[in-house]
Amino acid sequence: MAEAISTPAKTITILGIPFFNGTIEAAITQTIEGGLLLAPSGPGLAETDWNHSYYKALLSADTVLIDSGLMALIWPLIGRQKLSRISGLRMLKALLANSTFRTSRKHFWVMPSEAENKLNREYLASIGMHLTSDQCYNAPYYSDNDDVTDKNLLSLIEAQKPRFVVINIAGGKQEILGAWLAQKLSYRPSIICTGAAIAFLTGEQAPIGDIDDRIYLGWLKRIIFEPKKYLGRYVKAFRLIPMLLRFREKSPTNNQPSTV
């Protein structure tokens, strides 16, 4: 990006997780250097007291963005500091505008389906990023009950050794898959888990504009766009509020996992 980094990267611990709490410029720089980037949603964070594989994945990441608007709103109200929220959508937009990321030929994108593979590639081509079919992978269905692993995907990435691995599958699974890949790969690429963010840009999911994202209305737009799919999910996210009140900086799990 054109702007210089004005502040150093820093973190803030919430629910035992070291969240990135710096500028978007610092987040881009840190991500391009390599490592695992995650942007957990409010519904995902509301499961960290029992979903240990998910929680361990968050703890293993190099960069954990503050994506949850609910957490960003509640945290200052309970006497803590204001948070620097960077949504997965904002991060992806910033990456797509970054010359290092955009012009690199060493990309590998994990897509949720063949249809979205085609749609995503068409969108990327429209902004000057042309991916070949070999640079894209249609993810299989990953079980909700087990740790998310994919040896076929691991082999493909090892063979190509891309600089950037972008995972666009469902939240709750992409974080675990990304952490597993980071642990198993023989080198250290940038593994970017921004999930549905690209679907907001292609029109596959709710059209979330910059203002919607800035004032934390992305969740509402998704509910309006697909109520049957998202209403229950976001209602469950409100259990994050009592979790923040109870645990604050501390881990919500007694197991205190520290590595994947």
C-alpha positions, 0 to 999 in steps of 0.5 A: 500500500502507498501509505507508510506504516505509522504505528508498530504492530501490537496486540491486545489479549481478549479471552486469552487470544492475542488479537492484532490491534494495530493499523491496517498498514501494519497488518498488511506488512505483517501478513505479507511477511508470512504466517497465518492470518485469521479473522474470527467472527462473533459466532466463532468467538462465542464457541471458544469455551467448548470448541477446543480445535477452533480455539487452539487454531486462534492461539496458533495464528501469527495475526488474529484480526478483530473482525467481530463488531460485537466484540469491538462494541462491548469491549470498551463498555466493560472498561477496556480500551477501544479496539482497532477493528479490521474486518476480514472484508476490509483486510481482503480489499486492502490485500487486493490493493497491495502491489506485492500481493496483487502482482505476485504470481505465487498464489493458491486459492482454496474455493468453497465450490466449483461455482464459486471458483469460477465466480471468484476467478472472474472477479479477480480477473476483472481487477487484474489478477489472473489465476490458472485452474492449477492455482485454485482448489475446490475444497471438499466437505469438511466434517463439523465433528473432527479436526479439519485436515486435507492431505491432498491440499497439503500435497498441492501446496507443497508442490507449488510452494505459493507465497500466498495461500488464500482460504475462502471456506466457511468460518469455523473450519477455515481457521482449523484448516489454516492452522493445520497447514501452517503446522504441516508445510515445510515452508512459511507462506502467508496463509490468509483465512478471510472466508466469505469476504470475497463473496461479498465482492462478487455478489454471491453473498450480501452486498456489504459496502464500506459504510456497512462494514465500518458501522458494524452492520455486515451481520444485519445485511447477511441476515436480511439477505439469507435469514434462514442461514444466518439468523440463528447463527448471529443470535447464538453470537450474543453469548459472546457478551457474557463470555467477555464479561466473565473472562475478559482477558482470560481464556474461557477454557480450562484446558488452556491450549497453546499450540495446534 
